[in-house]
């Protein structure tokens, strides 16, 4: 911020949660999870047991999914789903 510049703050409620999904390895699982999050109007969700072999980011409905690497046997792995406005 620069001198003389007005500060504008936008406040809103942020809904956070965690979820052990047990697996997103099956086809369509991520989209189903995103539909559930939208149903509960959650903004950010920490996800355990993703079970995907690589890390990255992918879009799922109104959410982006940022996830870390599991292992070669499709076990472990964590990530975050966050709403895109």
Beta strands, then each sheet from edge to edge (+ up, - down):
strand 1: 16-20
strand 2: 44-48
strand 3: 56-60
strand 4: 63-67
strand 5: 78-83
sheet 1: 1+ 2+ 5- 4+ 3-
end
